[in-house]
Amino acid sequence: MKSLTDDAAAYSKVIDCNTAHDIWKPLQKEYGQSSNVLLCILELQLSALFKKDDTSMPDHIDQFPQLIEQMNYRLGTNEKWFNRRSNRTFFGMINIDQ
């Protein structure tokens, strides 16, 4: 609750809560949707991430796990991107004709 004192709107939603669990309910309801929007943006960025001719392989390789990590942070345990799915997706983004 002390971390919310600077945010009057959030604090007003939890001022009468007695437990941490009670605090998370209204906060998740109010602010949880922004996480879904961010997840959609990250998924779009991932789908648009293809190895371009002017991008070095190290730069491309660095972008991919950063997006996966950010997506996994916002996904539930059963939805996370694990190595097998990540590897298939990554190799599908590389132009093998070069």
N, C-alpha and C positions, 0 to 999 in steps of 0.2 A: 504494500500500500504506500510505503514511503517513496517508492520510485515513481508513483503516479501523482504526487502532490504538485508537480509542475504542470501537469496536464489536467486542467479543471474538468474538462468534459469526461475524460476517462475516470478520474477520481470520483466524480459524482455518481457514476454507474456502480461503483463498488464500495462506497462509503459505509453501507449498512451490512456488508459481508463479514462473516466471522471466521471463515477458513479460506485457505488458498484455493481449494476446489471451488468454493462459492465465488471467489473473485474471477477465476478463469472463465466461468460460464458466460457472464455478460460481455467480457472482453472478447471472447471468441466469437460470440454472436455479432458484436459490433465491428470488429476489426479482422475477423477471419477471412472474409471475402477478398481482401486485398491480396492475401497470400495466393488465392486461386488465380487472380489476375496476373500476378507476377509469374506464377507457374505457366500460364498460357503464353506469356511473353517469352519466357525461357524456352519453351517447346518450339515456338516459332523461330527463335534465334538458332536453335539446334537444327531444325529442319532446313534452314537457309545456309547452314555452315557447310560449305564445300571447299575443298582445297583449290584455290585459284592459282594460276600460273605465277602471279607476282607475290604470293605468300610463301614464305619459307616453310618447310616441313616442321621445324621446331616451333614456329609461331602457331601453325595450325594445330599441332599436337597440344600445345598449351591451352588453346581456346576450348577444345573439346572437353577435357576433364573438369574445367572450371564450370562450364554449363551443366554438366552432369551432377557435379557436387551441389550446385545451387538448386537444381531440380530435386535431388534426393533430400535436401534439407526441408523442402516443402511437401514431399510425398509421404504417405503412410508407409509403414513397414512392408506391407505386402505389395506395394506399388513401386518400390525403389528400383533403380537401374543397377543391376548387378553386372559383373564382368562380362558374362556371355552376351547379354543384350547390348552392352556398351561397345564391345568389340565388333559385333556384327554391324552396328550402326556406323561406327567409325570407319571400317573398311569399305562400307558402301558410299562414303563421302569422298573417297580418293579416286581420282581419275587414273585408271590403270593403263590408259592408252599412251601415257607419256613414257 
